[in-house]
Amino acid sequence: MNMRLCSVLLCVAGLSFAGQTKTFKIDGMEIIAMQDRETSMPNKIFHGAPPEEINEAVPSGKSPASINAFVVKTEKHRYLIDTGMGTDMLLQNLRNAGVKPEDIDVILITHMHADHIGGLLRDGKPAFPNATLHIAKEEFFYWRQANPNIKQIANAYLKQTELFTYGEDLPIVRAEQTDAQKTIGVMRKTKAARIIDMTDDTFQGRDASGHTPGHTVFESNKMIIIGDLVHSAALQFNDPNICAQFDMEMPKAVKSRRKFFDVAAETGKIVLGMHLPFPGIGYILKDEGDHYSFKPLDIKPEETIEKQNKNDN
Ligand SMILES: [Zn+2]
């Protein structure tokens, strides 16, 4: 576990512990943004640009940020994407949004830092008994070695975990399995009843490594979930070369950030970010030169739109 990350997040957090949820109905889907806590990211944790540039861009010394998780309701699935720092706030947020833990059938994990997997267990057991947990192979195997807590999660979810390869259609749906087959070790040997293409109901996990060895961006026909590509919206859209100190391999993190900023800008898909200021939903625009900007979704929660035009305003 990145303890430095935990302590920084805990130290700088504190503006709000209440948690909040916002529900958006967009293009036949429902997206519920859930805030674990509001936080801020101090200038000193960012590298890759001269300190003067960083201080000029964020004169207050702290970028507004958040710890977000999302529920995405499609026709066929109830996705939970990341789980925040702990079960209490997550379950309360879900309750507030009218979602029962047992309703969640797919969990997608962008990476295994504490502020993304903290809500998976309740009293040592899966908090989401009917969900299949999807994690990139690279991410899972790295952290299983690096952090004993991961073993606890792995054991609890042993019979309901799918370790995916980048580019696979998610959720992975398998034919009937025996109990013995429902383990991480043998699962990959059983034949999956595979979905053919990415649809409104499915995601694909994309290689966005750099922040962590198996950091994943999830993309569907309609949205791109960027995980921890951005820790400071105020700094990193304008200058994607800037990395937070939490990025384990900074040059790779920069490459991933640019790649998915481009994908998001070119496709105009809705972007969801785990540390973008709450509710963390909007569009990425390509600006002049080597710069990007983030345009938050400008509809009210509960307001239904068919298609938000990214070029509005
Ligand atoms: Zn994070």
Boltz pocket constraint, residues with backbone or C-beta under 6 A from the ligand:
constraints:
  - pocket:
      binder: B
      contacts: [[A, 113], [A, 115], [A, 116], [A, 228], [A, 274], [A, 275]]
      max_distance: 6.0
